[in-house]
Amino acid sequence: MALYKKIKMMFRGGKHDYIPILIQQADFISKSSSLLATMFSTPDRSAWQGLEKEIKTCEVQGDALLSEFHEMLSGGLMMKINKLDLQSVSMAMDDCIDVIKDVSKAVLIYQPEHIDDQLVDLVQIAKSQSEALRDMFPLLNDIKGNLTAILLCCDRVTELEHTADEAYEEYIGFVFSNVSDVRELIKYKNLAEMLENTTDAHKKISDRVRNLLLNYLSD
């Protein structure tokens, strides 16, 4: 049975069999970002734990998808896109979900006195990035035909990351000027850094896609 599965995998490369997995990964990122946005928007602390568990579930399912993706790449011999480029994109998405999960866990650990609007804005930026990525991956079914649309999605993710950088810097200045409680200051600073890292993780995905496109079109 294992031999049959391996032989079957060897002849899968004619179609973009990897795209459904990438789309599922992008869906998990989008769902996780949405759950995190809800977590930062609700004053109900009792809801935080349930939301963190849902994000953790997405992370576990994402790990399973990455394993499936690696298995598919190891078996497929006829791939139109470089395997290393595909692996790089998939691993970047898995890393992104991990970062989102870490933020949700930090909220439970820190139990901040309140969630500043600036932190909510940073989460919303990450959520918008995830939505752009979710819209982009189905377009990979026809890279040449959808090239402009794919690049526009990548540009959107990058623009949002730049916006997040500016928002993060402004918020850090606000925290140091307005928060006198050192413990709370550290909490807000760390959460802001983690959220800024989340937007960086989204941009890393779009950067990996750009590299994939470059190599694909240059072959």
C-alpha positions in Angstrom: 0.0 0.0 0.0 2.8 2.4 0.8 4.5 1.5 -2.5 1.3 2.2 -4.4 0.9 5.6 -2.7 4.5 6.5 -3.5 4.1 5.5 -7.2 0.8 7.5 -7.3 2.6 10.6 -5.8 5.3 10.3 -8.5 2.9 11.0 -11.3 0.9 13.8 -9.7 3.0 16.7 -10.9 1.1 17.5 -14.1 -1.4 19.7 -12.3 -1.0 22.2 -9.5 -1.7 19.6 -6.8 0.2 21.7 -4.2 -2.2 24.7 -4.5 -5.1 23.2 -2.5 -2.7 22.7 0.4 -1.3 26.2 0.1 -4.9 27.6 0.0 -5.8 25.6 3.1 -2.7 27.0 4.9 -3.7 30.5 3.9 -7.2 29.9 5.2 -5.8 28.8 8.6 -3.7 32.0 8.7 -6.8 34.1 7.9 -8.9 32.3 10.5 -6.2 32.6 13.1 -5.8 36.3 12.4 -9.5 36.8 12.7 -9.6 35.0 16.0 -6.7 37.1 17.3 -8.5 40.3 16.2 -11.5 39.1 18.2 -9.3 38.4 21.2 -7.9 41.9 21.2 -11.3 43.5 20.6 -13.3 41.8 23.3 -13.1 43.1 26.9 -14.4 39.6 28.1 -11.3 38.0 29.5 -13.1 34.8 30.0 -13.4 34.5 26.2 -9.6 34.8 25.7 -8.9 31.3 26.7 -11.4 29.8 24.2 -10.1 32.0 21.4 -6.5 30.9 22.2 -7.6 27.3 22.0 -9.2 27.8 18.6 -6.0 29.5 17.4 -4.0 26.6 18.7 -6.2 24.2 16.8 -5.5 26.1 13.6 -1.8 25.8 14.4 -2.0 22.1 14.9 -3.9 21.6 11.7 -1.4 23.8 9.9 1.4 21.6 11.1 -0.4 18.6 9.6 -0.8 20.4 6.3 2.9 21.2 6.2 3.8 17.5 6.8 1.4 16.6 4.0 3.0 19.2 1.7 6.5 17.8 2.5 5.3 14.3 1.7 3.8 15.5 -1.6 7.0 17.3 -2.6 9.2 14.3 -1.8 7.0 12.1 -4.0 6.2 14.3 -7.0 8.8 14.2 -9.7 7.2 16.4 -12.4 6.7 19.8 -10.8 6.5 23.0 -12.9 7.5 25.1 -10.0 10.8 24.6 -8.1 10.2 22.4 -5.1 12.4 24.4 -2.8 10.5 27.6 -3.7 7.2 25.8 -2.9 8.6 24.5 0.4 9.9 27.9 1.3 6.4 29.4 0.8 4.7 26.6 2.8 7.1 26.8 5.7 6.8 30.6 5.8 3.0 30.2 6.2 3.5 27.6 8.9 5.8 30.0 10.7 3.2 32.8 10.5 0.6 30.7 12.2 3.1 29.9 14.9 3.7 33.6 15.5 -0.1 34.3 15.7 -0.4 31.5 18.2 2.4 32.9 20.3 0.7 36.3 20.5 -2.6 34.7 21.7 -0.7 32.8 24.4 1.1 35.9 25.5 -2.2 37.7 26.0 -3.3 34.9 28.4 0.1 35.0 30.2 0.3 38.8 30.5 -3.3 39.5 31.3 -2.9 43.2 30.5 -5.1 45.7 32.4 -6.6 46.8 29.1 -6.0 46.5 25.3 -5.1 49.9 23.8 -6.7 50.9 20.5 -3.2 51.0 18.9 -2.8 47.2 19.6 -6.2 46.6 18.1 -5.1 48.5 15.0 -1.9 46.4 14.7 -4.0 43.2 14.9 -6.3 44.5 12.2 -3.4 45.2 9.9 -2.3 41.6 10.3 -5.8 40.5 9.6 -5.9 42.5 6.4 -2.6 41.0 5.3 -4.0 37.5 5.9 -7.0 38.3 3.8 -4.8 39.5 0.9 -2.8 36.2 1.1 -6.0 34.2 1.2 -7.2 35.9 -2.0 -3.8 35.4 -3.7 -3.1 31.7 -3.5 -6.0 30.5 -5.7 -4.5 32.7 -8.4 -1.4 30.5 -8.5 -3.5 28.0 -10.6 -2.6 30.3 -13.6 0.5 32.2 -12.7 1.1 33.8 -16.1 -2.5 34.8 -16.5 -2.9 36.1 -13.0 0.6 37.6 -12.6 -0.5 41.2 -12.1 -3.2 40.2 -9.6 -0.7 38.1 -7.6 1.8 40.9 -7.5 -0.9 43.4 -6.4 -1.7 41.1 -3.5 2.0 40.9 -2.6 2.2 44.7 -2.8 -0.8 45.0 -0.5 0.9 42.8 2.1 4.1 44.8 1.9 2.3 48.2 2.2 0.4 47.0 5.3 3.7 45.8 6.8 5.1 49.3 6.4 2.0 50.8 8.0 2.5 48.4 10.9 6.1 49.5 11.3 5.0 53.1 11.7 2.1 52.3 14.0 4.4 50.2 16.2 7.0 53.0 16.5 4.3 55.5 17.4 2.7 53.2 20.0 6.1 52.5 21.7 6.6 56.2 22.1 3.0 56.5 23.5 3.6 53.7 26.0 6.8 55.1 27.3 5.2 58.6 27.7 2.0 57.5 29.3 2.4 54.3 31.2 4.1 54.6 34.6 3.5 51.1 35.8 6.7 49.3 34.6 5.1 45.9 34.6 2.2 47.0 32.4 4.6 48.9 30.2 6.6 45.8 29.6 3.4 43.9 28.7 2.3 46.4 26.2 5.7 46.8 24.7 6.1 43.0 24.3 2.6 42.6 22.8 3.3 45.4 20.3 6.6 43.8 19.3 5.0 40.4 18.8 2.2 41.9 16.7 4.8 43.8 14.6 6.6 40.4 14.2 3.3 39.0 13.0 3.0 41.6 10.2 6.6 40.8 9.3 5.7 37.1 9.1 2.9 37.8 6.7 5.3 39.9 4.5 7.8 37.0 4.6 5.2 34.9 2.9 4.6 37.4 0.1 8.4 37.8 -0.3 8.7 34.0 -0.8 5.9 34.1 -3.4 7.7 36.9 -5.2 10.9 34.7 -5.3 8.8 31.8 -6.5 7.4 33.9 -9.4 10.8 35.2 -10.3 12.3 31.7 -10.6 9.2 30.3 -12.4 9.2 33.0 -15.0 12.9 32.9 -15.6 13.0 29.2 -16.4 
